[in-house]
């Protein structure tokens, strides 16, 4: 998927798009690694927190306008809401991104294990000695857990 249009959406988006555009069979899950790297950037945390705080402040401001509070009171309340929102939402977003990073890392590890197993099985199909060794190793491992 190539385009002749010069697109520049910022380093984070370009980084994600360049990783997501790989289409070869060996790089089937390369975008997951790119996603994990993208989620480590502080700008993602800042963007998510900023948007969430803007939504909370907008909702608070509209509610206070509907209730017909004075400008000074609204200003004080909105300032307090902004500070509290930043503190609470930043921690929640960090925890959520840490969980997402952990899940993505475990998915990548699982996919790599499956790919290694598939390569080993392909190798074993061509050589009966390798297949016999794999079976013996599996039997030893099963005997160890029984």
N, C-alpha and C positions, 0 to 999 in steps of 0.2 A: 504494500500500500504506500506508494510514493506520490508525493505531490510536488508540483513546481512552485507552489506558493510558499514564500518565506513566512513561517509561523514562529512567533516567539511569545510564549506564554509565561515566561519566567523559568528559572532553573529547575524548580521542583516538578513542574508539569512536563517540561521537555525531558527531564530525567525519566519520569514515569512512562512517557510516550515512547521514548527510545527503547526502553526495556520491554514494553508491551508489544512492540511491533515485530519481534522475532517470530518466525513461523516455521522453522525447521523442526523435524521430529525430535532431534536430540535436545532442542531448547524448548520443548513443549511447556515446561513449567518455569521458564526463566523469569517470567513476569512476577512470580511469587517472591523471588529474591529481591527484585527491584522494589516491590511493594514493601518488603520488610525494611529495606534501606531507606525508603521514602518516609516510613513512619517513624524513623529515628530522628528526623530533623525537627528542630525546635520550632521552625516556622509553621509546621502543621499544628503543633500544640497551640501556638499563638493565634493562628487563624481560627481554629475551632473555638477556642475560648472567646476570642473577639466577637465572632458571630453569635455565640450563645449569650454573651453579655448584652450585645446590642438587642437581641430578641427580648431578654428579660427587661431591659430598661424601656424599650418601646412599649411592651405590655403594661409596665408600671405607669409610664407617662400617660398612656391612653386611659387607663383606669382612673388615674387622678384627675385628668381633664374632665372625664365624664362625671366625677363626683364634685367638680367645681371647687377644688382647693385653690388657695392663693399661690401666686408665683413663688414667693419666698419659701413656703412650706414644701412645694413641689421640688424646688431646687435642692433643699436639704435632704429630702427623702430620696430623690434620684441619685444624689452623690453617695449616700450611704448604701443604697441598693447596688450601685456600680462597684464600690469597693468590696462589699460582701460577695457579690456575684463573681468577681475576679478571683477572690480567695477560694471560694468553694468550687467553682467550675474548673479552675486550673488543676486542682488536686484530682478531681473526678476524671478529667481528660487524661492526665498523666497515668492514672491507674488503668483506664480503659485502653490507652495506647500500649502500655506495658503488657497487658493481657493479650492484645492483638499481636504484638511482636512475638510473644511466647508461643501463641497458637500457630502463627505463620512459620516460625522456626521449626516447630515440631512437625508441621505438615511437610516442610521442605526436607527434613531429615527422613521422614517416612517415605516420601517420593524417591529420594536418593537410594534408600535401602531397597525399594522395589525395583528400581532400575538396575542396581547391582545384582540383585537376585535374577532378574530377567537376562542380564548378560551372562551370568554363570550358567543358567539353564540353556541358553543358546550354545555356549561352549560345550556343555555336557552332551547336547544332542549330537555333536560331531565326534565325540571321543567317549567310548564306553568306559575307559578307565576313570575319567573325571566323574562320570555319572555314578560309578561304583563308589568312588571316594566320597561323593556328596551323600549318598545313601548311608554309608558307614558313619559319617560324621553326624548325620541326623539321628541315627540309631543310638550313638553314644550320648548325644545330648538328651534324647528322650529317656534313656536309661538313668541318666544323672538326676532327673527330676522325679522319677518314679520311686 
